[in-house]
Amino acid sequence: MKVTFLGTGTSQGVPFIGCDCAVCTSTDARDNRLRTSVWIETPEASIVIDSGPDFRQQMLRANVRKLDAIIFTHGHKDHTAGMDDVRAYNFHDGRAMEVFATEATQEVLHREFQYVFQELSYPGLPQVNLNTITASEPFSINGLQIVPIRVLHYKMEVLGFRINDFTYITDANYITMEEMNKAKGSKAFVLNALRHQEHPSHYTLSQAIDVATAIGAENTYFTHISHQLGLHAEIEKGLPEKMHLAYDGLTLHL
């Protein structure tokens, strides 16, 4: 399995518009973060988790020629806004894009992309095939088994996913022990770590470290990072052993 971090930034990305802080003006490429997403390649399938506003740019940058499906964690704009650009894959593959999402997220997709689902269609519209998933039932894509993990984003239910030895959780600030147990034994564990200050719907870095310690994965990678966290190079040096800041373009081989 190969995992590529397509984006590791928070909802407004890094640099933040109009900001002159040390992170937003950094010359270290690791401090430039598109909206959060990952690309997973296995012998069974090529899938992306979330298609945010930077989806087109991410697909071009990572040269994603084949894409079997998109899985959505939840319906917030920074995770769904790029779905229109599946049109390129419709054209090349001659089929609808398989989309996996909860009923709540599908409601958002229907509202935000109503033209995709209208009865009267016309050439060039995105073609998608919606597949309903829940927090309680594993599902598969081309035989690749995926285990959903239920987390809370303030009071909103968000799904993380475990795929073989890889676990991916973003936009969380609470995980029950039962759901946390689904991630144990992972070789790579990904978790959001927004900033140092408390936030109502995201883990801080210290909170994320506590969760990662409880999971005990071989390696942990923090994502969904704000410019308020600090410079990549400085934060990375202070992290516990086997914990790292993810960055755009980072690839893992599991």
Beta strands, then each sheet from edge to edge (+ up, - down):
strand 1: 2-7
strand 2: 37-41
strand 3: 46-49
strand 4: 69-71
strand 5: 97-101
strand 6: 128-132
strand 7: 139-141
strand 8: 144-153
strand 9: 156-163
strand 10: 166-168
strand 11: 188-192
strand 12: 219-223
strand 13: 243-245
strand 14: 251-253
sheet 1: 6+ 5+ 4+ 3+ 2- 1+ 14-
sheet 2: 7+ 8- 9+ 10- 11- 12- 13-
end
